[in-house]
Amino acid sequence: MTISRTQNTSLYISIPFCQHLCSYCDLNAYAGLNHLMPAYTAALVKEIRQVGQGAIDDVHTLYFGGGTPSILPLESLAEIFAALRDSFSLTGDCEISLEANPDSVDAACLNGLRTLGVNRLSFGAQSAQANELALFGRTHTFEHVAEAMRLARQADFENISLDLIYGAPGQTMASWRDTLQKSIALNPDHFSIYALSLDFGTPLRAWVQRGLLSEPDSDLAADMYEWADEELERAGFEQYEISSWAKAVNSGQLSVNSGLPTVHCSLITDYKCRHNLQYWRNLPYLGLGAGAHGCFDGYRYSNVASPTAYVRRMEEGAPKPFPFSPSLAESIPIDARTEMDETMLTGLRLTQDGVGWETFQQRFGMKIEDVYAKEIGEMKERGLVEADTDRVKLTKGGRLVANWVFEKFV
C-alpha cells in the first residue's frame, strides 16, 4: 500500500475461541479449544513483540475480534495488553474495541476490561426474539443483552455498539420492528446491522438447501433495511456506512424509557467506529493472531487460520521481515490499479463521505474520472451513485444493491 509508515495505523487482534459456534458463522472461530488459551496467548504475545520491532508510528485503533474475545481470561488479556504497549506507540485517544457475547460478561469482567484500557464494546445481540436467537445458535437471551448493557455502563463504558441481523428465514417485519425498537430502548451508541448471509459451509445454509428452512426473502430484507434506516434516524442515529449507524453526538438523550443511566460523554466527539473506517478508507492495518488479515507496505496478507497451527508456527518458526511473522500463510503484492479498485470499493461503503475527488488524486496522482468515468457514468444513469463537486457516493437506492455496484469497480 502506498501509505507512509508515519500515518496512523490500526491493529486487529484475533481471539478465535468460542464457547459455541453460531449457525450462520463462517468466521475463523473454534469451539472446544479453551485448553489452548495459555499457549495461544504466549504465541500472540510473541508475534506482537516481533511485529512491533517494525518501528511504525502511532497506532490509533485496536480491535479485538473473533471468535469471542470476551471469553479469554483477564489475565491473558493483561499479558496481551502489556505486550502491545511495550511494542507499539498507542495514541492517547486510541480507540480500543472488543467484541463480546452478552452472556459472556459479568461485572468483574467488564470492570477488568475497562481497567485494561478497552473503551469500546461491541455486543453481538443479533435479535430480541427467542426463536430467532435459537435459529442462529446463540446462547443468550435478550435479557442478557439488557443486563450486559447495564453492567457496561456501570463499568464506565461510554461507547457501546450492538450487532443485529435482519433478513433471516422466518423473520417477519413485525419481529424485526420489535427487535430494533427494543434495542434502541437500551440506549447504545452505535448499531451494526447486517443482512443474513447464507455462507458456504454453515449449518444455516445447509438447512436451507435441504428444504428445512425457507429461502430468505430479498424484497422483505430490503424493506427491513429501509425501515431500520428511517427508525434509527428518528432515534437520533446517523448512517455513515452501509451497515453502520452512530449516535449523533449532539442529539441529546434519546426519547426512550430505557431504565438505563444517561451517559454524558464529554471525551467522545464521534461514535463512528474509527477502526472500521480505517478499512473502508483503505488505510494500513496490521493483523495479529490466528487467521488475522493485514494490509501494509504494499502487501495484503493473512496468518495461518488454525489456532493449533498458529501456536506451533510461532513456537518453532523463524522471524520474518516486517510486517510478517512466522505464522504467515499468504502474502499478495498490491499494484497501483488494485489499490485504486479497492479504494473505490471500500470507499463507496461510506454513505456520507463516499470517495473524495481530491483525496483520490492526492493519493494516486490521477483523477477518479480518468480511471472510472465509464463505471461512474453507468451507475449515475441507473440512479445508483451520485457525484457532486467533492465526492462520488452511493444513493439510497444504490445501497440496496451495493454489492452489484462494487463489482463494476473491480
N, C-alpha and C positions, 0 to 999 in steps of 0.2 A: 504494500500500500504506500502511495507516495505522500505519506504524512510524516512529519518530523517527530523524532522521539521526544522533543521538547513539548509536544502537545499533550494535554491531559489524556491519560489512558484509563481504561476500565479493566477490572479483573472479574472473571467469572470463576467461581469455586464450585466444583461438582461434588455433591454429597449424595451418592447414588442409592442409599439404603431406604427401604420402605418396610413397614410392618405388613402391608398387604398391597397387591397390585390392583389398580383400577381396571375396569373392563374396557375402557376407551384408550388406555395409555400406551403409547409407543415410544416413550422416553427411555433414556438409559437408566432404568430403575430396577432394583433387585430386592426381593423379599427373602427372608431366611438366611441372611448373611451378617446378622448383627455381631456374630463372633469375630468377624473380620475387622470390626471398627478400630480396635487399637492399632493393628498393623497398617490399616488404611490411613489412619491419622498420621502415623510415623512417616509413611510414604509421601503423603501430601505435604507435610512439613518439609521433607527433603526436597521435593520438587519446588516448593515456594522459595526455599533458600537458594537453590541452583538457578532458577529463572531470575530471581531477584538480583543476581550479580550482573544482569544486563544493563544496569545503571540507567534505567528510564527515569524520566522526571515524574512530576506529580501524578498520582492515581486519585481520581476524583469520584469513582464509584466502585463499590464491591458488591457482588451479587452471589449469594449462596443459594444454589438451585439443586434440583434433584430429579427423582428421589424426594425424600422428606428430610431436609437438613435439621428440622427441629427434634428429630429423634436421636441425633448424635449427642452423647453426654456433654454436659457443660465443660467438664474437664478436658475433653478432646477439643472442643471449640476454643477453649482458652489457649491450648497449645498452638492451634492454627492461627489465632489472632496474634499471639506473640511472634510467630514466625513472619506473619505479614507485616507487622510494624517494624520488625528488625530489618526486613529485606526490601521494603518499598516505602516511598515517601507519600504518605496519605495526606491529602489536603485537609485543612481544618474543618471544612464543611463537607467532608467525604460522605456521600450517600452510601449507607451500608444496609442492604436489603437481605432479608432471609425469608424463604418460603416455609410455611408451616401448615400442618393439618390442624383443624380446630380442636380435635380431641387428643392432640399430642403435646399440648402445653398446659401448664398449671402456673400458679402464681410464682413459685420458686424458679421455674424455667424462664418465665418472661422477665422477671427481675434480673436473673442471671444474664440473659441475652442483652438486656439494656445496659447492665454494668460493663459487659464486654465491649460495647460500642455500637451494637445493632441499633439503628434509628428508623428503620422502615420494615414493616412486616407485610407479607402477602399471604392471606389466609385462603386456602382452597375450599371455599364454601360450596360452590357448584350449583346448589339448589336448596330451596326451602321445603321441598316435597319429599316425604319419606319414601314413596315408591320410586321416584327418580334417583334418589341417593342410593337406594338398593340396586337399581339397574346399573348405576355407574360403579358399583362395588365399593362405595365409600363407607367408612366405618363410623362416621359421626352423624349426629342429628343436627337440625338447625338450632336446637337449644345449645349444643356445644359451640356453635358459631357465636351466638349471643354472649355466652359466658366467656369465650376467648376474647371477644371484643372488650367486655367489661374489665377483665383482668389486665389486658394490654394497656388500656387507658390508665388503670391504677398504677401500672409499672412505668408510666410516663412516656408511652409511645404516642407520638403526635402525628404519625404518618402511617396509616394502615390502609391496605388495599384488599378488596375482596374479588376473587375469581368466580365467575358464573358461566354456566353452559346453557345455550339455547339450541333449538332445532333437533332435539333428541326424539327417538321413536316413542310415540305415545304421549309426548308432551303437548299440551294444549295452550292456546293463548291465555286462557284463564289461569292455568297453573304458572305460566311464565310471568304474568302480571303479578300474581301473588308473591312469587319468589323475589322479583325485583323490588316490589314495594316494601316487603318485609326487610330486605337487605338495606334499602335506603334508610329505613327507620333505625337501623343500627348505627347510623352516622359515621360511615367510613369516609376516608379522604380521597379514595380512588377506586375505580372499578376497571377490571379487565374482563371483558365479556366475549366469549368465543363460541362460534358455531361448532356444533359437534362434528368431528371428522371421523369417518369410519376407516381408520388407518390399517394398513396391511398387518396381519399377524395379531390383531387384537381380538379378544373374545366377542366384543360387540359387533365387529364386522362379520365374524363367523356366524353369529346368531341371526343377523340379517340375511346373510347368504343362504342359510339353511331354512329360511322362512319362519323362524321362531319370533322374529320381530319385523314390523313393517319398515319399509324404507323411509328415511326422514323426508318430510315434505319441504322441498326447497322454497316454494311460494310462501308457505306458512313461516318458514325461518326468516325470509326477507321481511315479512310483516312484523315478526317479533323484533328484529333488529331496528326497524324504523320506529316502532313504538318505544323501544328502550331508549333510543336517542332522544326522542321527544320528552319522555318521562324524566330522564336524567337532567335534561336542560331545565325542566320545570323545578327540579330539586336543587338546582344550583351547581350543576356539574357542566364542564366544557369538554367536548370531544376534541382530542388533539391527535389521535391516531385511530386507524380503522377499528381497533378493538379496545381502545383505552379512553377513559373519561376521568378527569381530575376535578376535584372541588375547586371552584373559583375562590381564590384566597380572600377576596373582598366580599364574598357572598353573604357573610354573616352566618348565624346559626340557621341550620335547616329547619323548615317549618314542619317538624315531625315530633311526635311524642315518643322518643326512644327510651327514656328512662336512664340514659347513659350520661355521664358528666360532659358538660361542654368543655371543649379544649381550645384554649387561646394560644395559637402557635406563633408567637412573636418572632421566632427564628426561622420560620418556614415562609419562603416567598413564592413557592411554586410546588404543587403536589404532583406534577408530571414526573414520571419515573425517569430520572436522568440516565440510569444505566441503559434502559431500553432505547432512549433517544440516541445513545452512542451507537447502537446497532443500526437504527433507522437512518442516521446521518452517515452511515458507512465510515465510521471513525475507528481507530485502532483499539483492540481489546485483546487481552491475554486469557487463555483458558487453562485452568489448572485442575487436575483430578481426572478420574476415570471418565472417558467419553467426552471430555470438555473440548470445545472448539475455540480457536482463536484466529485473529486476523491482524498481522503485524509485519512491518518491514517487507511488504511485497509478497507475503505468503498467507494463504488460508490453510489452516492445519487442524488436526484433531488427534487426541490421545487415544490409546487403546481403550475399548469400551468396558471390558470385563474388570471388575474390581480386583479379582484374584490375579489376573494377568498384570494389571496396573501395579499392584504391590510387588510382584515378582520383578517386573521391569525396573522399578525404582530401587529395589534392593540389589539387583545384580548388574544393571546396565551402566554403561559409561556415560558421563555427561555429554551433552550435545551443544552445539553453538546456539546462542540466544536467537529466537525465543523458545527453542525446543528443549525437551528433556528426554531422558531415556524411555519415557512412556509414549513417545511419538508413534502414531500409527500411520499418518499420511500427511504430506505437505504438498500444496499445489501453488505454483507461482501465479501471480495475478498480473496480467498485462494491462496496459492502459485502457483498452477498449472494454475488457471485462470489468475493470473498476468503474468505468463510466456507466455501463449497463447496470451494475449492482447499485450504484448511487441513485440512478433513476428508479429502480425497482423499490429500494427501501425508502427513498425519499418521498415517493408518491403515497406511501402509507400514512404520512403525516398530513392530517386533514386540514390543518391551519397553515402550516409552513410550506408543504409541498417541496419542490426543488427550486431554489432561487437561481435566477439567471446569472447574477453577479457572483454568487458563491461557486457555481459550477465553473464559470470562466476563470475565476481566480485559482481554482483547484487544478483544472486540466489545461488551461491555456486555450480553450476552444469554447465557442458559444453553443448552447444547447441546440439552437435551431440549425446549426451547421451539422449536427450529428443526428438529430432526431426530428427534423422538420416533417418528414413523411408520417412518422408514427403519431406525433402530436396533432398534425392536421387531421388524420383519420379519426383519432379519438375525440377531437373537438367537433367534427361533423356529426359524430354519434351522440354528442352531448355527455361524454364520459369524463372529459377533462376540461378545465377552464384555464386560461392564461391571461395574466394582466402584465403590467409593466415590470413587476417584481418577480413573479414566480409562475410555475405551472403546477396545478394540483387537481386531484380528483373532484368531480362534482358529487353531490349526494347520490345520484344515480350510478356514478362510476364506482362508488364504494360498494354497491351491491354486487358488482361483477369485477371486483378488484383483481382477482387472480387472472382473469381473462385479459384485463388491460395490461397487467405486468408482463404477460407472455409476449406482448408486442415489443417490449423493450429489451428482450434478451435473445 
